Amino acid sequence: MNAPILDVERLRVSYGSNGALVLDELTFALARGDIGCVVGESGCGKTTLLRAIAGFLPVSMGTIRIDNATVAAPGVLIPPEKRGIGLVFQDYALFPHLRVADNIGFGLRRLDAGERAARVATMLALVGLSRHARDYPHELSGGQQQRVALARALAPAPKLLLMDEPFSNLDVDLRARLGAEVRQILNDSTTSALLVTHDQQEAFAIADRIGVMRDGRLEQWDRPYELYHRPATRYVADFIGHGVFLPARVLDDDRIAIELGELRGARREPGNGEASVDVLLRPDDVVHDDASELTAQVVRKVFRGGDFVYTLRLKSGREVLALVPSHHDHAIGESIGIRLDADHVITFPSV
C-alpha cells in the first residue's frame, strides 16, 4: 500500500501565552490522489488545521507528514515554501496589476521563458481560460478569478493543494457548479487536495473523504456515504444532512420499535444495552404513501424543484422529515399517508 500524501498523527496545536488548546489529538490520513474536506461549525479549528499543515503554525504535539516527509512536530517546523504545497485562499489573492497569464506564471520564475510559457498555457487550458490569458483580474467574473487562483496554485505542480473556504465569496449556484469543475480539474491534474469549508453540500460535491470537526477534535474521517448513512457519533448524525431523532424501544439485538413501526437491522453502539434508544431518521427514510393507514400532518414544506422536504407532525406531536416528489403538493395542515423505508438504521443512547 502506498504511503498517504498527507498523514496527521495525534496533532495538537495551542495558541497564546496561556497555551489554549485549539486542536487536540487529530489523526487522519489522505490517500495520494484523493480530495479531502474538513467541515465544522465556526471556531471548531478547521482553519487552524489548514494553517498548521501549511506551515504557518507550530505544533505542540504529534506529527504532520507530507509525501512521507515530516514537516511538523515539536521542535520541527519546515517553512511553507519547502513543503511542496499549493495554497488557494477565499479572497483569491490575485495581483490586480498582472494579466491572467502573468498571475499564473508568478511562481514559475525558476523556469526559463519557454518552459514557463508552456506551463502557463497548459494551466490555462486545464481551467478553461485560454481566451483570457491577457485579461486583468477585474475583467473576470468571480468564478473565473477563482479558477485563475487555482491554476496559479497548480502551476508549480505541488504535492498537496490546500484550499481555505475557496468558494465562500461566490453565489450559491456558482459555488455548486465551480465545485464540480474544481473536482474535475484536480482529478485531471492528479493533484491531491485538502480544503476546509462550512458548506456540507460543497464538501459532498468535491471530496473523497470528509472530516467532521467539533471543538478542536475530529469526530469522524470517512467517505461521504459513510458519514451520512453510518455516522460514528450523535454529533455527526445531527450535523451531517437533515434528520430527526425518535425514541425507540429495543425488542432484541436486531429489532427496535418506534412510533412509525418496527425497524430491523439496527446498528447499535458497542456496549449500548439499554432498553430504550434514539433512532436517526433521514428524510428519505419516510415515504409518502396514499395507501398507508399511518398518517401525519404537514406542518412545513420546502420546495426544491424536483421534490419537497415536508416536516410532518405525528400523532404524538413529534416531528419527522419526508422527501416527497414535487408533484405531491400538499397544503399545510393536510394529513398524508406515510410509511417507513429505512435501509440504514442508526441508534444512539437516549438523551
ZADO-1210 file (C-alpha; in nm, 4 decimals, padded with zeros to 6 digits):
<atoms>
<atom x="00.0000" y="00.0000" z="00.0000" code="MET" pos="1"/>
<atom x="00.1352" y="00.3428" z="-00.0952" code="ASN" pos="2"/>
<atom x="00.2087" y="00.5916" z="00.1822" code="ALA" pos="3"/>
<atom x="-00.0590" y="00.8617" z="00.2084" code="PRO" pos="4"/>
<atom x="00.0207" y="01.2029" z="00.0651" code="ILE" pos="5"/>
<atom x="-00.0814" y="01.3585" z="00.3986" code="LEU" pos="6"/>
<atom x="-00.0520" y="01.1870" z="00.7346" code="ASP" pos="7"/>
<atom x="-00.1575" y="01.3702" z="01.0503" code="VAL" pos="8"/>
<atom x="-00.0988" y="01.1842" z="01.3760" code="GLU" pos="9"/>
<atom x="-00.2073" y="01.2875" z="01.7292" code="ARG" pos="10"/>
<atom x="-00.1819" y="01.6549" z="01.6347" code="LEU" pos="11"/>
<atom x="-00.2112" y="01.9233" z="01.8989" code="ARG" pos="12"/>
<atom x="-00.1887" y="02.2980" z="01.8383" code="VAL" pos="13"/>
<atom x="-00.2036" y="02.5625" z="02.1122" code="SER" pos="14"/>
<atom x="-00.2433" y="02.9396" z="02.0885" code="TYR" pos="15"/>
<atom x="-00.1345" y="03.2311" z="02.3032" code="GLY" pos="16"/>
<atom x="00.0773" y="03.2700" z="02.6125" code="SER" pos="17"/>
<atom x="-00.1643" y="03.0584" z="02.8169" code="ASN" pos="18"/>
<atom x="-00.1315" y="02.7687" z="02.5727" code="GLY" pos="19"/>
<atom x="-00.5037" y="02.7442" z="02.4946" code="ALA" pos="20"/>
<atom x="-00.5642" y="02.4151" z="02.3129" code="LEU" pos="21"/>
<atom x="-00.7129" y="02.4666" z="01.9656" code="VAL" pos="22"/>
<atom x="-00.6523" y="02.1248" z="01.8061" code="LEU" pos="23"/>
<atom x="-00.6480" y="01.8136" z="02.0214" code="ASP" pos="24"/>
<atom x="-00.5315" y="01.4644" z="01.9201" code="GLU" pos="25"/>
<atom x="-00.6219" y="01.4853" z="01.5492" code="LEU" pos="26"/>
<atom x="-00.5316" y="01.1748" z="01.3497" code="THR" pos="27"/>
<atom x="-00.6204" y="01.1136" z="00.9849" code="PHE" pos="28"/>
<atom x="-00.4588" y="01.0314" z="00.6504" code="ALA" pos="29"/>
<atom x="-00.5318" y="01.1470" z="00.2953" code="LEU" pos="30"/>
<atom x="-00.4560" y="00.8956" z="00.0201" code="ALA" pos="31"/>
<atom x="-00.2496" y="01.0041" z="-00.2765" code="ARG" pos="32"/>
<atom x="-00.4752" y="01.1461" z="-00.5476" code="GLY" pos="33"/>
<atom x="-00.7728" y="01.1938" z="-00.3137" code="ASP" pos="34"/>
<atom x="-00.9568" y="01.5129" z="-00.2272" code="ILE" pos="35"/>
<atom x="-01.0287" y="01.5620" z="00.1409" code="GLY" pos="36"/>
<atom x="-01.2532" y="01.8144" z="00.3079" code="CYS" pos="37"/>
<atom x="-01.2865" y="01.9286" z="00.6681" code="VAL" pos="38"/>
<atom x="-01.6223" y="02.0669" z="00.7801" code="VAL" pos="39"/>
<atom x="-01.7462" y="02.2018" z="01.1095" code="GLY" pos="40"/>
<atom x="-01.9047" y="02.4949" z="01.2822" code="GLU" pos="41"/>
<atom x="-01.7256" y="02.8308" z="01.3038" code="SER" pos="42"/>
<atom x="-01.4489" y="02.8205" z="01.5612" code="GLY" pos="43"/>
<atom x="-01.4076" y="02.4426" z="01.5579" code="CYS" pos="44"/>
<atom x="-01.0437" y="02.4682" z="01.4456" code="GLY" pos="45"/>
<atom x="-01.0618" y="02.3712" z="01.0798" code="LYS" pos="46"/>
<atom x="-00.8721" y="02.6769" z="00.9506" code="THR" pos="47"/>
<atom x="-00.6122" y="02.6306" z="01.2267" code="THR" pos="48"/>
<atom x="-00.5636" y="02.2753" z="01.0995" code="LEU" pos="49"/>
<atom x="-00.5046" y="02.4016" z="00.7459" code="LEU" pos="50"/>
<atom x="-00.2585" y="02.6647" z="00.8688" code="ARG" pos="51"/>
<atom x="-00.0656" y="02.4030" z="01.0667" code="ALA" pos="52"/>
<atom x="-00.0431" y="02.1763" z="00.7608" code="ILE" pos="53"/>
<atom x="00.0680" y="02.4740" z="00.5502" code="ALA" pos="54"/>
<atom x="00.3468" y="02.5582" z="00.7957" code="GLY" pos="55"/>
<atom x="00.2149" y="02.8855" z="00.9369" code="PHE" pos="56"/>
<atom x="00.1747" y="02.7460" z="01.2907" code="LEU" pos="57"/>
<atom x="00.3976" y="02.5275" z="01.5106" code="PRO" pos="58"/>
<atom x="00.2541" y="02.2116" z="01.6640" code="VAL" pos="59"/>
<atom x="00.2518" y="02.1312" z="02.0361" code="SER" pos="60"/>
<atom x="00.2373" y="01.7546" z="01.9914" code="MET" pos="61"/>
<atom x="00.2122" y="01.4970" z="01.7156" code="GLY" pos="62"/>
<atom x="00.3403" y="01.4976" z="01.3595" code="THR" pos="63"/>
<atom x="00.2418" y="01.6117" z="01.0120" code="ILE" pos="64"/>
<atom x="00.3934" y="01.4246" z="00.7185" code="ARG" pos="65"/>
<atom x="00.3589" y="01.5271" z="00.3536" code="ILE" pos="66"/>
<atom x="00.4691" y="01.2727" z="00.0952" code="ASP" pos="67"/>
<atom x="00.6246" y="01.0652" z="00.3769" code="ASN" pos="68"/>
<atom x="00.8459" y="01.3539" z="00.4968" code="ALA" pos="69"/>
<atom x="00.7941" y="01.5012" z="00.8452" code="THR" pos="70"/>
<atom x="00.7205" y="01.8720" z="00.8035" code="VAL" pos="71"/>
<atom x="00.5903" y="01.9477" z="01.1540" code="ALA" pos="72"/>
<atom x="00.6476" y="01.8065" z="01.5017" code="ALA" pos="73"/>
<atom x="00.7531" y="01.9561" z="01.8367" code="PRO" pos="74"/>
<atom x="01.0756" y="02.1399" z="01.7522" code="GLY" pos="75"/>
<atom x="01.0284" y="02.0809" z="01.3759" code="VAL" pos="76"/>
<atom x="00.8753" y="02.3474" z="01.1503" code="LEU" pos="77"/>
<atom x="00.9614" y="02.3169" z="00.7824" code="ILE" pos="78"/>
<atom x="00.8749" y="02.6521" z="00.6150" code="PRO" pos="79"/>
<atom x="00.5723" y="02.6621" z="00.3809" code="PRO" pos="80"/>
<atom x="00.7796" y="02.7140" z="00.0652" code="GLU" pos="81"/>
<atom x="00.9675" y="02.3892" z="00.1301" code="LYS" pos="82"/>
<atom x="00.6644" y="02.1686" z="00.1922" code="ARG" pos="83"/>
<atom x="00.5649" y="02.1183" z="-00.1711" code="GLY" pos="84"/>
<atom x="00.2175" y="02.2650" z="-00.1187" code="ILE" pos="85"/>
<atom x="-00.0091" y="02.4980" z="-00.3135" code="GLY" pos="86"/>
<atom x="-00.2485" y="02.7411" z="-00.1462" code="LEU" pos="87"/>
<atom x="-00.5850" y="02.8807" z="-00.2579" code="VAL" pos="88"/>
<atom x="-00.7454" y="03.1409" z="-00.0339" code="PHE" pos="89"/>
<atom x="-01.1057" y="03.2591" z="-00.0185" code="GLN" pos="90"/>
<atom x="-01.0090" y="03.6093" z="-00.1374" code="ASP" pos="91"/>
<atom x="-00.8163" y="03.4648" z="-00.4399" code="TYR" pos="92"/>
<atom x="-00.5162" y="03.6967" z="-00.3655" code="ALA" pos="93"/>
<atom x="-00.4589" y="03.7710" z="-00.7353" code="LEU" pos="94"/>
<atom x="-00.2247" y="04.0519" z="-00.8362" code="PHE" pos="95"/>
<atom x="-00.4524" y="04.3204" z="-00.9862" code="PRO" pos="96"/>
<atom x="-00.1756" y="04.4793" z="-01.1940" code="HIS" pos="97"/>
<atom x="-00.0786" y="04.1495" z="-01.3629" code="LEU" pos="98"/>
<atom x="-00.2588" y="03.9825" z="-01.6519" code="ARG" pos="99"/>
<atom x="-00.4071" y="03.6370" z="-01.6036" code="VAL" pos="100"/>
<atom x="-00.1111" y="03.4605" z="-01.7662" code="ALA" pos="101"/>
<atom x="00.1357" y="03.6527" z="-01.5501" code="ASP" pos="102"/>
<atom x="-00.0611" y="03.5729" z="-01.2341" code="ASN" pos="103"/>
<atom x="-00.0496" y="03.2023" z="-01.3185" code="ILE" pos="104"/>
<atom x="00.3210" y="03.2143" z="-01.4027" code="GLY" pos="105"/>
<atom x="00.4205" y="03.4147" z="-01.0938" code="PHE" pos="106"/>
<atom x="00.5526" y="03.1112" z="-00.9065" code="GLY" pos="107"/>
<atom x="00.7423" y="02.9742" z="-01.2074" code="LEU" pos="108"/>
<atom x="01.0250" y="03.2251" z="-01.2191" code="ARG" pos="109"/>
<atom x="01.2863" y="02.9483" z="-01.1870" code="ARG" pos="110"/>
<atom x="01.1870" y="02.8154" z="-01.5294" code="LEU" pos="111"/>
<atom x="01.3214" y="02.9660" z="-01.8479" code="ASP" pos="112"/>
<atom x="01.0829" y="03.1765" z="-02.0572" code="ALA" pos="113"/>
<atom x="00.9855" y="02.8956" z="-02.2939" code="GLY" pos="114"/>
<atom x="00.9151" y="02.6428" z="-02.0195" code="GLU" pos="115"/>
<atom x="00.7206" y="02.8999" z="-01.8201" code="ARG" pos="116"/>
<atom x="00.5048" y="02.9958" z="-02.1194" code="ALA" pos="117"/>
<atom x="00.4321" y="02.6300" z="-02.1955" code="ALA" pos="118"/>
<atom x="00.3328" y="02.5587" z="-01.8345" code="ARG" pos="119"/>
<atom x="00.1076" y="02.8648" z="-01.8195" code="VAL" pos="120"/>
<atom x="-00.0616" y="02.7606" z="-02.1451" code="ALA" pos="121"/>
<atom x="-00.1207" y="02.4125" z="-02.0006" code="THR" pos="122"/>
<atom x="-00.2754" y="02.5588" z="-01.6843" code="MET" pos="123"/>
<atom x="-00.4947" y="02.7999" z="-01.8815" code="LEU" pos="124"/>
<atom x="-00.6293" y="02.5102" z="-02.0869" code="ALA" pos="125"/>
<atom x="-00.6807" y="02.2988" z="-01.7737" code="LEU" pos="126"/>
<atom x="-00.9058" y="02.5614" z="-01.6118" code="VAL" pos="127"/>
<atom x="-01.0758" y="02.6631" z="-01.9380" code="GLY" pos="128"/>
<atom x="-00.9387" y="03.0176" z="-01.9543" code="LEU" pos="129"/>
<atom x="-00.7118" y="03.0093" z="-02.2597" code="SER" pos="130"/>
<atom x="-00.9009" y="03.3004" z="-02.4181" code="ARG" pos="131"/>
<atom x="-00.8455" y="03.5178" z="-02.1095" code="HIS" pos="132"/>
<atom x="-00.4666" y="03.4985" z="-02.0876" code="ALA" pos="133"/>
<atom x="-00.4227" y="03.8744" z="-02.1458" code="ARG" pos="134"/>
<atom x="-00.7164" y="03.9877" z="-01.9317" code="ASP" pos="135"/>
<atom x="-00.6730" y="04.1515" z="-01.5930" code="TYR" pos="136"/>
<atom x="-00.8419" y="04.0034" z="-01.2836" code="PRO" pos="137"/>
<atom x="-01.1000" y="04.2840" z="-01.2617" code="HIS" pos="138"/>
<atom x="-01.2203" y="04.1908" z="-01.6117" code="GLU" pos="139"/>
<atom x="-01.3168" y="03.8399" z="-01.4982" code="LEU" pos="140"/>
<atom x="-01.6162" y="03.7031" z="-01.3112" code="SER" pos="141"/>
<atom x="-01.5783" y="03.5694" z="-00.9578" code="GLY" pos="142"/>
<atom x="-01.5767" y="03.2118" z="-01.0812" code="GLY" pos="143"/>
<atom x="-01.3112" y="03.2892" z="-01.3411" code="GLN" pos="144"/>
<atom x="-01.0943" y="03.4626" z="-01.0809" code="GLN" pos="145"/>
<atom x="-01.1190" y="03.1549" z="-00.8602" code="GLN" pos="146"/>
<atom x="-01.0063" y="02.9350" z="-01.1482" code="ARG" pos="147"/>
<atom x="-00.7078" y="03.1658" z="-01.2057" code="VAL" pos="148"/>
<atom x="-00.6160" y="03.1280" z="-00.8380" code="ALA" pos="149"/>
<atom x="-00.6468" y="02.7506" z="-00.8747" code="LEU" pos="150"/>
<atom x="-00.4300" y="02.7482" z="-01.1891" code="ALA" pos="151"/>
<atom x="-00.1645" y="02.9602" z="-01.0161" code="ARG" pos="152"/>
<atom x="-00.1549" y="02.7194" z="-00.7212" code="ALA" pos="153"/>
<atom x="-00.1336" y="02.4144" z="-00.9503" code="LEU" pos="154"/>
<atom x="00.1277" y="02.5601" z="-01.1867" code="ALA" pos="155"/>
<atom x="00.4337" y="02.4571" z="-00.9774" code="PRO" pos="156"/>
<atom x="00.2910" y="02.1007" z="-00.9561" code="ALA" pos="157"/>
<atom x="00.2531" y="02.0876" z="-00.5756" code="PRO" pos="158"/>
<atom x="00.2414" y="01.7574" z="-00.3905" code="LYS" pos="159"/>
<atom x="-00.0641" y="01.8786" z="-00.2000" code="LEU" pos="160"/>
<atom x="-00.3103" y="02.1622" z="-00.2610" code="LEU" pos="161"/>
<atom x="-00.4659" y="02.3365" z="00.0416" code="LEU" pos="162"/>
<atom x="-00.7830" y="02.5427" z="-00.0023" code="MET" pos="163"/>
<atom x="-00.9399" y="02.7641" z="00.2641" code="ASP" pos="164"/>
<atom x="-01.3132" y="02.8282" z="00.2056" code="GLU" pos="165"/>
<atom x="-01.2378" y="02.8622" z="-00.1685" code="PRO" pos="166"/>
<atom x="-01.5945" y="02.9353" z="-00.2810" code="PHE" pos="167"/>
<atom x="-01.7295" y="03.1429" z="00.0076" code="SER" pos="168"/>
<atom x="-01.7366" y="03.4668" z="-00.1947" code="ASN" pos="169"/>
<atom x="-01.9494" y="03.3175" z="-00.4737" code="LEU" pos="170"/>
<atom x="-02.3258" y="03.2865" z="-00.5053" code="ASP" pos="171"/>
<atom x="-02.4920" y="02.9512" z="-00.4329" code="VAL" pos="172"/>
<atom x="-02.5462" y="02.8385" z="-00.7932" code="ASP" pos="173"/>
<atom x="-02.1927" y="02.9305" z="-00.8980" code="LEU" pos="174"/>
<atom x="-02.0464" y="02.7552" z="-00.5940" code="ARG" pos="175"/>
<atom x="-02.2169" y="02.4294" z="-00.6863" code="ALA" pos="176"/>
<atom x="-02.1045" y="02.4479" z="-01.0481" code="ARG" pos="177"/>
<atom x="-01.7490" y="02.5560" z="-00.9705" code="LEU" pos="178"/>
<atom x="-01.7172" y="02.2845" z="-00.7065" code="GLY" pos="179"/>
<atom x="-01.7822" y="02.0187" z="-00.9685" code="ALA" pos="180"/>
<atom x="-01.5379" y="02.1910" z="-01.2073" code="GLU" pos="181"/>
<atom x="-01.2653" y="02.2074" z="-00.9421" code="VAL" pos="182"/>
<atom x="-01.3038" y="01.8366" z="-00.8664" code="ARG" pos="183"/>
<atom x="-01.2612" y="01.7586" z="-01.2361" code="GLN" pos="184"/>
<atom x="-00.9600" y="01.9909" z="-01.2644" code="ILE" pos="185"/>
<atom x="-00.7912" y="01.8292" z="-00.9640" code="LEU" pos="186"/>
<atom x="-00.8623" y="01.4815" z="-01.0996" code="ASN" pos="187"/>
<atom x="-00.7305" y="01.5768" z="-01.4437" code="ASP" pos="188"/>
<atom x="-00.4099" y="01.7134" z="-01.2898" code="SER" pos="189"/>
<atom x="-00.3842" y="01.4138" z="-01.0484" code="THR" pos="190"/>
<atom x="-00.3448" y="01.6573" z="-00.7607" code="THR" pos="191"/>
<atom x="-00.4204" y="01.5631" z="-00.4000" code="SER" pos="192"/>
<atom x="-00.6055" y="01.8345" z="-00.2106" code="ALA" pos="193"/>
<atom x="-00.7459" y="01.9252" z="00.1282" code="LEU" pos="194"/>
<atom x="-00.9992" y="02.2043" z="00.1730" code="LEU" pos="195"/>
<atom x="-01.1934" y="02.3457" z="00.4637" code="VAL" pos="196"/>
<atom x="-01.5479" y="02.4722" z="00.4334" code="THR" pos="197"/>
<atom x="-01.8609" y="02.5300" z="00.6396" code="HIS" pos="198"/>
<atom x="-02.0775" y="02.4152" z="00.3455" code="ASP" pos="199"/>
<atom x="-02.1695" y="02.0457" z="00.3603" code="GLN" pos="200"/>
<atom x="-02.3044" y="02.0352" z="00.0052" code="GLN" pos="201"/>
<atom x="-01.9751" y="02.1752" z="-00.1192" code="GLU" pos="202"/>
<atom x="-01.7920" y="01.9008" z="00.0686" code="ALA" pos="203"/>
<atom x="-02.0184" y="01.6259" z="-00.0681" code="PHE" pos="204"/>
<atom x="-01.9734" y="01.7553" z="-00.4242" code="ALA" pos="205"/>
<atom x="-01.5940" y="01.7614" z="-00.4128" code="ILE" pos="206"/>
<atom x="-01.4497" y="01.5271" z="-00.1527" code="ALA" pos="207"/>
<atom x="-01.3466" y="01.1626" z="-00.1473" code="ASP" pos="208"/>
<atom x="-01.3068" y="01.1872" z="00.2304" code="ARG" pos="209"/>
<atom x="-01.4696" y="01.4260" z="00.4748" code="ILE" pos="210"/>
<atom x="-01.3700" y="01.5039" z="00.8312" code="GLY" pos="211"/>
<atom x="-01.6204" y="01.6467" z="01.0790" code="VAL" pos="212"/>
<atom x="-01.4586" y="01.8631" z="01.3464" code="MET" pos="213"/>
<atom x="-01.6002" y="01.9693" z="01.6810" code="ARG" pos="214"/>
<atom x="-01.4222" y="02.1847" z="01.9392" code="ASP" pos="215"/>
<atom x="-01.0775" y="02.1053" z="01.8028" code="GLY" pos="216"/>
<atom x="-01.1312" y="01.7304" z="01.7746" code="ARG" pos="217"/>
<atom x="-01.2063" y="01.5106" z="01.4756" code="LEU" pos="218"/>
<atom x="-01.5370" y="01.3307" z="01.5270" code="GLU" pos="219"/>
<atom x="-01.5138" y="01.1206" z="01.2088" code="GLN" pos="220"/>
<atom x="-01.2986" y="01.0997" z="00.8941" code="TRP" pos="221"/>
<atom x="-01.4748" y="00.8909" z="00.6319" code="ASP" pos="222"/>
<atom x="-01.6318" y="00.8611" z="00.2890" code="ARG" pos="223"/>
<atom x="-01.9316" y="01.0951" z="00.2387" code="PRO" pos="224"/>
<atom x="-02.1648" y="00.7925" z="00.2123" code="TYR" pos="225"/>
<atom x="-02.0494" y="00.6600" z="00.5498" code="GLU" pos="226"/>
<atom x="-02.0862" y="00.9979" z="00.7194" code="LEU" pos="227"/>
<atom x="-02.4450" y="01.0267" z="00.6014" code="TYR" pos="228"/>
<atom x="-02.5621" y="00.6685" z="00.6485" code="HIS" pos="229"/>
<atom x="-02.3275" y="00.5433" z="00.9231" code="ARG" pos="230"/>
<atom x="-02.2340" y="00.8395" z="01.1448" code="PRO" pos="231"/>
<atom x="-01.9920" y="00.7385" z="01.4182" code="ALA" pos="232"/>
<atom x="-02.1290" y="00.9779" z="01.6803" code="THR" pos="233"/>
<atom x="-02.4548" y="01.1505" z="01.7576" code="ARG" pos="234"/>
<atom x="-02.2914" y="01.4843" z="01.6789" code="TYR" pos="235"/>
<atom x="-02.2009" y="01.3712" z="01.3262" code="VAL" pos="236"/>
<atom x="-02.5514" y="01.2296" z="01.2783" code="ALA" pos="237"/>
<atom x="-02.7019" y="01.5629" z="01.3792" code="ASP" pos="238"/>
<atom x="-02.4511" y="01.7797" z="01.1895" code="PHE" pos="239"/>
<atom x="-02.4440" y="01.5999" z="00.8540" code="ILE" pos="240"/>
<atom x="-02.7516" y="01.6274" z="00.6327" code="GLY" pos="241"/>
<atom x="-03.1031" y="01.6543" z="00.7695" code="HIS" pos="242"/>
<atom x="-03.2670" y="01.4197" z="01.0120" code="GLY" pos="243"/>
<atom x="-03.4509" y="01.3814" z="01.3401" code="VAL" pos="244"/>
<atom x="-03.4125" y="01.1520" z="01.6410" code="PHE" pos="245"/>
<atom x="-03.7105" y="00.9499" z="01.7586" code="LEU" pos="246"/>
<atom x="-03.7261" y="00.7456" z="02.0798" code="PRO" pos="247"/>
<atom x="-03.7192" y="00.3706" z="02.0207" code="ALA" pos="248"/>
<atom x="-03.7760" y="00.0579" z="02.2279" code="ARG" pos="249"/>
<atom x="-03.5261" y="-00.2252" z="02.1860" code="VAL" pos="250"/>
<atom x="-03.7013" y="-00.5533" z="02.1029" code="LEU" pos="251"/>
<atom x="-03.3936" y="-00.7706" z="02.0502" code="ASP" pos="252"/>
<atom x="-03.0441" y="-00.7498" z="01.9006" code="ASP" pos="253"/>
<atom x="-03.1841" y="-00.6837" z="01.5525" code="ASP" pos="254"/>
<atom x="-03.5156" y="-00.5055" z="01.6029" code="ARG" pos="255"/>
<atom x="-03.6378" y="-00.1795" z="01.7502" code="ILE" pos="256"/>
<atom x="-03.9876" y="-00.0304" z="01.7678" code="ALA" pos="257"/>
<atom x="-04.0700" y="00.3358" z="01.7087" code="ILE" pos="258"/>
<atom x="-04.3922" y="00.5284" z="01.6738" code="GLU" pos="259"/>
<atom x="-04.3976" y="00.4641" z="01.2975" code="LEU" pos="260"/>
<atom x="-04.3464" y="00.0862" z="01.3246" code="GLY" pos="261"/>
<atom x="-04.0757" y="-00.1739" z="01.3606" code="GLU" pos="262"/>
<atom x="-03.7234" y="-00.1415" z="01.2199" code="LEU" pos="263"/>
<atom x="-03.4799" y="-00.4269" z="01.1586" code="ARG" pos="264"/>
<atom x="-03.1034" y="-00.4292" z="01.1226" code="GLY" pos="265"/>
<atom x="-03.0417" y="-00.1570" z="01.3776" code="ALA" pos="266"/>
<atom x="-02.6743" y="-00.0718" z="01.4279" code="ARG" pos="267"/>
<atom x="-02.6222" y="-00.0054" z="01.7962" code="ARG" pos="268"/>
<atom x="-02.3148" y="00.1369" z="01.9614" code="GLU" pos="269"/>
<atom x="-02.0897" y="-00.1184" z="02.1356" code="PRO" pos="270"/>
<atom x="-02.1897" y="-00.1619" z="02.4949" code="GLY" pos="271"/>
<atom x="-02.5270" y="00.0011" z="02.4403" code="ASN" pos="272"/>
<atom x="-02.7517" y="-00.2428" z="02.6251" code="GLY" pos="273"/>
<atom x="-03.0298" y="-00.0025" z="02.7168" code="GLU" pos="274"/>
<atom x="-03.3928" y="-00.0983" z="02.6662" code="ALA" pos="275"/>
<atom x="-03.4565" y="00.2381" z="02.5010" code="SER" pos="276"/>
<atom x="-03.2503" y="00.4279" z="02.2432" code="VAL" pos="277"/>
<atom x="-03.2889" y="00.7123" z="01.9943" code="ASP" pos="278"/>
<atom x="-03.3021" y="00.6276" z="01.6237" code="VAL" pos="279"/>
<atom x="-03.1918" y="00.8611" z="01.3450" code="LEU" pos="280"/>
<atom x="-03.4430" y="00.9069" z="01.0633" code="LEU" pos="281"/>
<atom x="-03.3413" y="01.0826" z="00.7410" code="ARG" pos="282"/>
<atom x="-03.5988" y="01.2438" z="00.5090" code="PRO" pos="283"/>
<atom x="-03.5619" y="00.9558" z="00.2615" code="ASP" pos="284"/>
<atom x="-03.6490" y="00.7046" z="00.5371" code="ASP" pos="285"/>
<atom x="-04.0098" y="00.8321" z="00.5477" code="VAL" pos="286"/>
<atom x="-04.2047" y="00.7648" z="00.2276" code="VAL" pos="287"/>
<atom x="-04.5278" y="00.9334" z="00.1207" code="HIS" pos="288"/>
<atom x="-04.7854" y="00.6573" z="00.0596" code="ASP" pos="289"/>
<atom x="-05.1517" y="00.7419" z="-00.0014" code="ASP" pos="290"/>
<atom x="-05.2481" y="00.3782" z="00.0665" code="ALA" pos="291"/>
<atom x="-05.0930" y="00.3742" z="00.4131" code="SER" pos="292"/>
<atom x="-05.3135" y="00.3807" z="00.7212" code="GLU" pos="293"/>
<atom x="-05.0387" y="00.5631" z="00.9081" code="LEU" pos="294"/>
<atom x="-05.0817" y="00.9395" z="00.8642" code="THR" pos="295"/>
<atom x="-04.9065" y="01.2591" z="00.9650" code="ALA" pos="296"/>
<atom x="-04.9879" y="01.6280" z="00.9329" code="GLN" pos="297"/>
<atom x="-04.7911" y="01.8643" z="00.7082" code="VAL" pos="298"/>
<atom x="-04.6629" y="02.1498" z="00.9250" code="VAL" pos="299"/>
<atom x="-04.3901" y="02.2931" z="00.6982" code="ARG" pos="300"/>
<atom x="-04.2623" y="02.2324" z="00.3471" code="LYS" pos="301"/>
<atom x="-03.9615" y="02.3404" z="00.1430" code="VAL" pos="302"/>
<atom x="-03.9866" y="02.3284" z="-00.2363" code="PHE" pos="303"/>
<atom x="-03.6609" y="02.2197" z="-00.4034" code="ARG" pos="304"/>
<atom x="-03.7701" y="02.1870" z="-00.7659" code="GLY" pos="305"/>
<atom x="-03.7843" y="01.8116" z="-00.8123" code="GLY" pos="306"/>
<atom x="-03.9094" y="01.7440" z="-00.4605" code="ASP" pos="307"/>
<atom x="-04.0431" y="01.8813" z="-00.1343" code="PHE" pos="308"/>
<atom x="-03.8974" y="01.8316" z="00.2094" code="VAL" pos="309"/>
<atom x="-04.2029" y="01.8057" z="00.4330" code="TYR" pos="310"/>
<atom x="-04.1962" y="01.8471" z="00.8096" code="THR" pos="311"/>
<atom x="-04.4670" y="01.6137" z="00.9367" code="LEU" pos="312"/>
<atom x="-04.6257" y="01.6047" z="01.2816" code="ARG" pos="313"/>
<atom x="-04.7033" y="01.2603" z="01.4161" code="LEU" pos="314"/>
<atom x="-04.9951" y="01.1786" z="01.6448" code="LYS" pos="315"/>
<atom x="-04.7625" y="01.2043" z="01.9470" code="SER" pos="316"/>
<atom x="-04.6706" y="01.5598" z="01.8498" code="GLY" pos="317"/>
<atom x="-04.3193" y="01.4618" z="01.7459" code="ARG" pos="318"/>
<atom x="-04.1982" y="01.5680" z="01.4016" code="GLU" pos="319"/>
<atom x="-04.0217" y="01.3832" z="01.1199" code="VAL" pos="320"/>
<atom x="-03.8948" y="01.4864" z="00.7766" code="LEU" pos="321"/>
<atom x="-04.0030" y="01.3307" z="00.4473" code="ALA" pos="322"/>
<atom x="-03.8608" y="01.3694" z="00.0974" code="LEU" pos="323"/>
<atom x="-04.1593" y="01.3772" z="-00.1407" code="VAL" pos="324"/>
<atom x="-04.1687" y="01.4175" z="-00.5240" code="PRO" pos="325"/>
<atom x="-04.2802" y="01.7690" z="-00.6124" code="SER" pos="326"/>
<atom x="-04.5986" y="01.6575" z="-00.7926" code="HIS" pos="327"/>
<atom x="-04.7337" y="01.5713" z="-00.4467" code="HIS" pos="328"/>
<atom x="-04.8073" y="01.9305" z="-00.3464" code="ASP" pos="329"/>
<atom x="-04.9963" y="01.9053" z="-00.0174" code="HIS" pos="330"/>
<atom x="-05.1233" y="02.2013" z="00.1827" code="ALA" pos="331"/>
<atom x="-05.0025" y="02.2988" z="00.5276" code="ILE" pos="332"/>
<atom x="-05.2306" y="02.1308" z="00.7792" code="GLY" pos="333"/>
<atom x="-05.3233" y="01.8429" z="00.5471" code="GLU" pos="334"/>
<atom x="-05.2810" y="01.4831" z="00.6665" code="SER" pos="335"/>
<atom x="-05.0975" y="01.2453" z="00.4329" code="ILE" pos="336"/>
<atom x="-05.0224" y="00.8747" z="00.4391" code="GLY" pos="337"/>
<atom x="-04.6644" y="00.7695" z="00.5196" code="ILE" pos="338"/>
<atom x="-04.4621" y="00.4531" z="00.5743" code="ARG" pos="339"/>
<atom x="-04.1112" y="00.3634" z="00.6806" code="LEU" pos="340"/>
<atom x="-03.8482" y="00.2604" z="00.4256" code="ASP" pos="341"/>
<atom x="-03.5187" y="00.2771" z="00.6144" code="ALA" pos="342"/>
<atom x="-03.2214" y="00.0764" z="00.4854" code="ASP" pos="343"/>
<atom x="-02.9730" y="00.2152" z="00.7374" code="HIS" pos="344"/>
<atom x="-03.0966" y="00.2066" z="01.0947" code="VAL" pos="345"/>
<atom x="-02.8692" y="00.4007" z="01.3286" code="ILE" pos="346"/>
<atom x="-02.9319" y="00.4234" z="01.7023" code="THR" pos="347"/>
<atom x="-02.7697" y="00.6203" z="01.9820" code="PHE" pos="348"/>
<atom x="-02.8123" y="00.6227" z="02.3578" code="PRO" pos="349"/>
<atom x="-03.1187" y="00.8161" z="02.4658" code="SER" pos="350"/>
<atom x="-03.0660" y="01.1701" z="02.5904" code="VAL" pos="351"/>
</atoms>
